[in-house]
């Protein structure tokens, strides 16, 4: 009897020791995860730009936590985040893991989302759009809402080949913590960019201002040199704008400026730079655009403004037209400095605009392309 009791006690001791080892191993793994997460959080919080932040999420996180697939979807109805990333030089075509949605809330309603991460089996037909190259070999999935002040601003999607990595019932406290940090970092970075751009935006039209344009033309000339692409510039002037102000008053003049701005903006590509240069003048940079294409763009803009009938304070029709000067440079062939060639491009476009105005207005004039300087 005593021997049997000793045997049972020995078995219980071994079982207890085995269970303790399992618990200790789990505790060590959790501690390791926590430390890695803490290191990642510090990197995210220290990101100096939106592009750096997105890169850390899509590259550093999968590397540190051995993820098989990752994507992030951001609600970006006004293309604000996209514009920031492109302005920072990010080639979005090379980031298929980054997706934008005009209404990511719709997915919350469709899937009955709460603010909690959703874990479960990966179903190719249902989930393949969440990951580049479809990842047909994935077996489990975590969809983690990014929630800020009660509003979903996006989703962090994580995929694994392991059936058991993301299953219902798995603790999600670390995922929720990471999602909260990512959300805060996104918001902080966005607010910093907005603050920086406040001094670079025209209050009346909400377009970029001359200060912004002067900064960007240097960047665009430098990029054109690097990529050996032509760069075109349009200088635009609202015809007889002083007469509009004198006859109809400054409120109507302001309305004309806003309307012209809106129509110019509609016809721009994401890569183009549009700014209110001063008064009734606007300037546009067309990257990777030769003279002929720049002329076609200018004519399209001129025609769009001419065909848009505005109204005065008495709802009388107001016909507004614009004159446009076009200039193109080929930075790859230039012996000038970047600053000198930027000044040359502006001067050539301005001279072409003066020619268009002297010859009757409501027309496009092109400066002879300069490929030798």
Backbone torsions as a table, in degrees:
resi	resn	phi	psi	omega
1	UNK	NA	-46.4	178.9
2	UNK	-63.5	-38.9	179.7
3	UNK	-65.1	-40.7	179.4
4	UNK	-63.8	-40.8	179.1
5	UNK	-64.9	-40.3	178.3
6	UNK	-64.1	-37.4	178.9
7	UNK	-64.9	-43.4	179.4
8	UNK	-63.2	-40.0	179.3
9	UNK	-64.5	-39.4	178.9
10	UNK	-64.0	-42.5	178.7
11	UNK	-63.2	-44.8	179.6
12	UNK	-62.1	-38.5	179.6
13	UNK	-65.0	-44.5	178.7
14	UNK	-63.5	-40.6	178.4
15	UNK	-63.1	-42.9	178.8
16	UNK	-63.9	-42.3	178.6
17	UNK	-63.3	-41.4	178.9
18	UNK	-63.1	-43.6	178.9
19	UNK	-63.9	-38.6	178.6
20	UNK	-64.3	-40.0	178.4
21	UNK	-63.9	-41.1	178.4
22	UNK	-61.4	-44.4	179.8
23	UNK	-65.0	-41.3	178.8
24	UNK	-64.5	-41.8	177.9
25	UNK	-62.3	-42.1	179.1
26	UNK	-64.7	-40.2	179.2
27	UNK	-64.4	-40.3	178.6
28	UNK	-64.9	-42.1	179.3
29	UNK	-63.5	-42.2	178.9
30	UNK	-65.1	-39.1	178.0
31	UNK	-64.3	-39.6	177.8
32	UNK	-63.9	-44.6	178.4
33	UNK	-60.8	-43.4	-178.4
34	UNK	-62.3	-43.1	-179.3
35	UNK	-66.2	-41.6	178.0
36	UNK	-64.8	-39.8	178.7
37	UNK	-64.8	-41.0	178.9
38	UNK	-62.9	-41.0	177.8
39	UNK	-64.0	-41.7	178.7
40	UNK	-64.7	-41.3	179.7
41	UNK	-59.6	-41.9	179.4
42	UNK	-63.3	-38.6	176.9
43	UNK	-64.9	-45.1	-179.7
44	UNK	-61.8	-44.3	-179.7
45	UNK	-66.1	-23.7	-179.8
46	UNK	-94.5	3.3	-179.1
47	UNK	-58.8	131.9	-175.1
48	UNK	-89.7	-9.9	-177.4
49	UNK	-155.7	167.1	178.0
50	UNK	-64.1	-40.8	-179.1
51	UNK	-65.0	-39.0	178.3
52	UNK	-66.3	-40.0	179.4
53	UNK	-63.6	-47.9	-179.6
54	UNK	-62.7	-40.1	179.3
55	UNK	-62.3	-41.4	179.1
56	UNK	-63.5	-41.4	-179.1
57	UNK	-65.0	-44.7	-173.3
58	UNK	-85.0	-19.4	-176.8
59	UNK	-117.0	-48.7	-176.5
60	UNK	-70.0	-43.8	-178.3
61	UNK	-61.2	-50.3	177.6
62	UNK	-59.5	-36.2	-179.8
63	UNK	-67.9	-43.9	-177.3
64	UNK	-71.7	-29.3	-174.5
65	UNK	-116.9	16.2	173.2
66	UNK	51.2	54.1	177.9
67	UNK	-86.5	145.0	177.7
68	UNK	-87.8	-26.7	179.9
69	UNK	-156.6	144.9	178.5
70	UNK	-149.2	145.9	170.4
71	UNK	-152.1	158.7	176.3
72	UNK	-132.5	131.6	178.7
73	UNK	-114.2	127.3	-176.7
74	UNK	-119.3	136.4	175.4
75	UNK	-76.3	114.9	-173.2
76	UNK	-141.4	64.4	-172.0
77	UNK	-62.4	-26.8	-177.7
78	UNK	-107.0	15.6	178.6
79	UNK	57.8	26.4	-177.4
80	UNK	-67.9	-46.5	-179.0
81	UNK	-68.4	-41.7	177.7
82	UNK	-58.1	-44.7	-179.4
83	UNK	-62.7	-42.6	179.0
84	UNK	-60.6	-46.8	-178.6
85	UNK	-62.8	-42.7	179.6
86	UNK	-66.8	-38.2	177.5
87	UNK	-64.4	-28.3	178.4
88	UNK	-84.9	1.9	176.0
89	UNK	91.9	12.7	179.7
90	UNK	-78.1	129.2	174.9
91	UNK	-90.0	99.9	-174.8
92	UNK	-64.9	-23.6	178.7
93	UNK	-66.2	-19.5	178.9
94	UNK	-95.8	9.0	178.3
95	UNK	-125.5	67.0	180.0
96	UNK	-65.3	-16.3	179.3
97	UNK	-76.5	-10.1	179.2
98	UNK	-104.3	120.0	-178.0
99	UNK	-122.9	150.9	178.8
100	UNK	-121.2	143.4	179.4
101	UNK	-132.4	141.6	175.9
102	UNK	-80.6	-15.8	-179.0
103	UNK	-155.0	76.8	179.3
104	UNK	-72.3	-13.8	177.0
105	UNK	-63.7	-29.7	-179.0
106	UNK	-59.7	-34.4	179.8
107	UNK	-70.2	-32.4	176.3
108	UNK	-61.9	-44.4	-179.0
109	UNK	-68.9	-40.4	-177.6
110	UNK	-64.5	-39.9	-176.2
111	UNK	-100.6	11.1	-178.7
112	UNK	53.0	46.8	-176.2
113	UNK	-69.6	140.7	165.1
114	UNK	-105.4	-172.2	177.7
115	UNK	-79.7	-2.3	-178.7
116	UNK	-84.8	148.0	173.7
117	UNK	-61.0	142.9	178.4
118	UNK	-105.2	118.0	-177.5
119	UNK	-114.2	146.9	177.5
120	UNK	168.6	-169.3	-178.4
121	UNK	-70.0	142.9	175.2
122	UNK	-82.8	125.2	179.2
123	UNK	-117.3	113.9	-172.8
124	UNK	-52.2	-48.2	-175.8
125	UNK	-62.3	-35.7	-176.2
126	UNK	-86.8	-34.5	-168.4
127	UNK	-113.0	-4.3	-171.9
128	UNK	-62.4	-26.4	179.7
129	UNK	-70.3	-13.2	-178.8
130	UNK	-78.3	-16.2	-175.3
131	UNK	-132.4	142.4	176.2
132	UNK	-63.6	146.6	178.7
133	UNK	63.0	12.2	172.6
134	UNK	67.8	-26.1	175.6
135	UNK	46.6	60.4	-177.7
136	UNK	-63.0	-19.3	-177.0
137	UNK	-87.8	1.1	178.4
138	UNK	-70.8	149.9	-177.5
139	UNK	-125.9	-21.3	176.2
140	UNK	-139.2	158.0	-168.9
141	UNK	-145.6	141.1	171.2
142	UNK	-123.5	126.0	175.0
143	UNK	-112.7	112.3	-171.7
144	UNK	-111.3	111.5	178.7
145	UNK	-65.8	140.9	172.2
146	UNK	-99.2	108.1	-170.7
147	UNK	-114.6	130.3	177.4
148	UNK	-133.9	120.2	178.8
149	UNK	51.9	45.5	175.7
150	UNK	78.6	3.9	-178.6
151	UNK	-119.6	134.3	177.3
152	UNK	-79.1	120.7	179.9
153	UNK	-104.3	0.4	178.6
154	UNK	163.5	-171.4	179.8
155	UNK	-140.2	140.5	169.8
156	UNK	-102.9	118.6	-176.3
157	UNK	-109.3	128.0	-176.9
158	UNK	-125.0	131.6	179.9
159	UNK	-123.3	149.1	-178.6
160	UNK	-140.5	147.9	172.9
161	UNK	-73.8	-20.4	-177.9
162	UNK	-79.2	123.0	179.5
163	UNK	-59.6	-30.9	-170.0
164	UNK	-97.4	-2.3	-174.7
165	UNK	-68.9	-44.3	-179.7
166	UNK	-122.1	87.6	178.8
167	UNK	-125.4	154.1	179.2
168	UNK	-55.2	135.8	180.0
169	UNK	100.6	-16.6	177.9
170	UNK	-70.3	140.1	179.0
171	UNK	-61.1	136.7	-177.0
172	UNK	-121.0	15.0	-176.0
173	UNK	-62.9	-38.3	179.4
174	UNK	-69.5	-38.0	177.6
175	UNK	-63.6	-42.7	179.8
176	UNK	-65.8	-37.6	178.0
177	UNK	-65.1	-45.6	178.7
178	UNK	-61.3	-43.4	179.9
179	UNK	-60.5	-40.2	179.1
180	UNK	-64.0	-42.2	179.2
181	UNK	-64.9	-45.2	179.5
182	UNK	-59.4	-44.7	-179.1
183	UNK	-61.4	-45.6	178.8
184	UNK	-62.7	-42.7	179.9
185	UNK	-64.4	-41.5	177.4
186	UNK	-60.6	-46.1	-178.4
187	UNK	-65.9	-43.8	-179.9
188	UNK	-63.4	-43.9	179.9
189	UNK	-64.3	-41.1	179.1
190	UNK	-64.3	-42.2	179.6
191	UNK	-65.9	-37.8	177.1
192	UNK	-63.8	-41.6	178.2
193	UNK	-64.6	-40.7	178.0
194	UNK	-62.0	-40.3	179.7
195	UNK	-64.6	-43.1	179.3
196	UNK	-63.8	-36.2	-175.4
197	UNK	-81.7	-12.8	-180.0
198	UNK	-57.8	-41.5	179.1
199	UNK	-80.4	0.4	-178.9
200	UNK	-116.4	15.1	-175.7
201	UNK	-123.5	140.1	176.4
202	UNK	-80.7	123.9	-173.3
203	UNK	-64.7	-38.2	-175.5
204	UNK	-71.5	-47.8	-173.7
205	UNK	-98.0	-14.1	-174.0
206	UNK	65.3	10.3	174.2
207	UNK	-80.3	169.5	170.9
208	UNK	-62.7	151.3	179.1
209	UNK	-100.7	-175.6	-175.7
210	UNK	-64.4	-37.7	179.0
211	UNK	-58.2	-43.7	178.3
212	UNK	-63.4	-45.0	-178.8
213	UNK	-60.5	-43.1	-179.1
214	UNK	-63.5	-32.2	176.1
215	UNK	-72.9	-43.6	-174.2
216	UNK	-72.2	-30.5	-178.5
217	UNK	-66.1	-33.8	175.4
218	UNK	-62.8	-45.4	-179.8
219	UNK	-64.1	-40.8	-177.2
220	UNK	-70.4	-38.5	176.3
221	UNK	-64.4	-42.4	178.2
222	UNK	-62.3	-42.2	178.7
223	UNK	-66.0	-39.2	179.0
224	UNK	-64.4	-37.5	175.8
225	UNK	-63.7	-43.0	-177.4
226	UNK	-65.9	-39.7	-176.5
227	UNK	-95.7	-0.3	-178.1
228	UNK	52.8	45.4	178.1
229	UNK	-114.4	148.6	175.2
230	UNK	-70.5	156.7	177.4
231	UNK	-130.3	127.6	-179.6
232	UNK	-113.2	152.5	179.9
233	UNK	-132.1	135.8	175.1
234	UNK	-113.6	129.5	170.9
235	UNK	-108.2	127.8	-172.2
236	UNK	-124.0	136.0	179.6
237	UNK	-131.6	133.1	176.4
238	UNK	-75.3	123.2	-176.1
239	UNK	-67.1	136.4	174.9
240	UNK	52.0	40.5	-176.9
241	UNK	-66.7	-35.9	178.0
242	UNK	-60.5	-38.5	179.2
243	UNK	-64.5	-38.5	178.4
244	UNK	-61.4	-46.2	178.0
245	UNK	-62.5	-43.6	-177.2
246	UNK	-66.6	-40.7	-174.8
247	UNK	-84.2	-31.3	-172.6
248	UNK	-119.7	-8.4	178.5
249	UNK	94.8	159.3	-176.3
250	UNK	-66.5	-32.0	176.0
251	UNK	-58.7	-39.7	176.7
252	UNK	-69.9	-38.3	176.2
253	UNK	-58.7	-42.1	177.4
254	UNK	-64.1	-39.5	178.5
255	UNK	-62.3	-41.1	178.5
256	UNK	-62.1	-44.1	179.2
257	UNK	-60.1	-42.8	179.9
258	UNK	-66.7	-41.8	-179.4
259	UNK	-65.6	-44.2	178.3
260	UNK	-62.4	-43.8	178.6
261	UNK	-56.6	-46.5	-178.1
262	UNK	-61.5	-43.9	-178.2
263	UNK	-71.4	-34.2	175.7
264	UNK	-65.1	-43.7	-176.6
265	UNK	-63.4	-36.6	-178.8
266	UNK	-60.1	-33.4	-174.8
267	UNK	-92.3	6.1	-178.0
268	UNK	-89.4	146.8	169.1
269	UNK	-80.6	164.5	178.9
270	UNK	-63.1	-29.5	-176.4
271	UNK	-83.6	-10.1	-178.6
272	UNK	-79.2	154.5	178.7
273	UNK	-116.8	115.1	-179.8
274	UNK	-114.2	132.8	-178.8
275	UNK	-144.4	150.5	167.9
276	UNK	-83.5	113.2	-171.8
277	UNK	-80.2	-26.4	-179.7
278	UNK	154.1	137.9	179.7
279	UNK	57.7	-123.4	179.2
280	UNK	-101.6	18.5	-179.5
281	UNK	-102.6	141.3	176.7
282	UNK	-126.5	155.2	178.2
283	UNK	-134.6	143.5	-178.8
284	UNK	-134.2	134.5	172.5
285	UNK	-106.1	127.8	-179.9
286	UNK	-113.3	102.9	-178.5
287	UNK	-73.0	149.5	178.5
288	UNK	49.5	45.4	-176.6
289	UNK	-132.2	119.3	177.9
290	UNK	-81.8	174.8	-172.7
291	UNK	-58.0	-47.7	-176.1
292	UNK	-60.2	-44.5	179.2
293	UNK	-67.3	-36.4	178.0
294	UNK	-64.6	-40.0	177.1
295	UNK	-62.9	-41.1	178.9
296	UNK	-63.4	-41.7	177.2
297	UNK	-62.8	-45.2	-179.6
298	UNK	-60.7	-43.2	-179.7
299	UNK	-66.7	-36.8	177.8
300	UNK	-63.9	-40.9	178.5
301	UNK	-66.7	-45.2	-179.9
302	UNK	-59.5	-44.9	-179.1
303	UNK	-65.7	-39.2	-179.3
304	UNK	-63.8	-41.8	179.5
305	UNK	-68.5	-42.3	-178.1
306	UNK	-62.8	-37.6	-176.2
307	UNK	-82.8	-8.7	179.6
308	UNK	-91.8	111.3	-179.0
309	UNK	-88.6	117.9	177.3
310	UNK	-92.2	178.4	-177.3
311	UNK	-129.3	148.0	176.4
312	UNK	-85.4	-174.0	178.4
313	UNK	-65.3	-21.4	178.3
314	UNK	-101.2	17.9	-178.9
315	UNK	61.4	21.8	173.7
316	UNK	-81.6	146.1	-178.9
317	UNK	-64.6	138.8	179.1
318	UNK	-125.2	113.9	-178.6
319	UNK	-89.9	119.3	-179.0
320	UNK	-116.0	137.2	176.8
321	UNK	-130.1	165.2	179.1
322	UNK	-132.9	153.8	172.2
323	UNK	-112.3	144.9	-174.7
324	UNK	-134.6	133.2	172.4
325	UNK	-107.5	135.6	-176.4
326	UNK	-118.0	134.6	175.1
327	UNK	-142.3	147.8	-179.4
328	UNK	-135.8	139.9	174.4
329	UNK	-127.7	157.1	179.2
330	UNK	-119.3	84.4	-171.3
331	UNK	-56.3	-29.0	-176.4
332	UNK	-62.3	-26.0	-176.7
333	UNK	-99.0	5.4	-170.9
334	UNK	-85.7	144.9	172.7
335	UNK	-101.2	-2.1	178.9
336	UNK	-81.8	163.3	173.4
337	UNK	-73.2	165.5	178.5
338	UNK	-59.7	-42.6	179.9
339	UNK	-64.3	-42.2	-180.0
340	UNK	-64.6	-41.3	-178.8
341	UNK	-71.2	-31.6	175.1
342	UNK	-63.2	-45.0	178.6
343	UNK	-63.5	-39.3	179.2
344	UNK	-63.3	-41.5	-179.4
345	UNK	-64.3	-44.4	178.9
346	UNK	-63.4	-44.8	-179.0
347	UNK	-63.0	-40.0	-179.4
348	UNK	-67.8	-40.6	179.2
349	UNK	-67.4	-39.6	179.1
350	UNK	-65.6	-40.6	177.9
351	UNK	-64.3	-40.4	177.8
352	UNK	-64.6	-37.6	177.7
353	UNK	-63.8	-43.7	178.5
354	UNK	-60.5	-37.9	178.3
355	UNK	-63.8	-42.5	179.7
356	UNK	-63.8	-38.3	-179.7
357	UNK	-71.4	-39.4	179.8
358	UNK	-67.8	-23.6	-176.6
359	UNK	-99.4	22.2	171.6
360	UNK	116.7	-6.6	179.8
361	UNK	64.9	178.5	-177.8
362	UNK	51.0	47.4	-179.7
363	UNK	-154.7	168.1	178.3
364	UNK	-111.3	131.5	174.3
365	UNK	-126.1	140.2	-176.3
366	UNK	-113.8	130.8	174.0
367	UNK	-74.6	144.6	179.4
368	UNK	-62.0	125.5	-178.5
369	UNK	-56.8	138.5	179.4
370	UNK	-109.3	111.8	-177.5
371	UNK	-112.0	3.0	-173.9
372	UNK	-106.7	-20.9	-174.8
373	UNK	-92.1	NA	NA
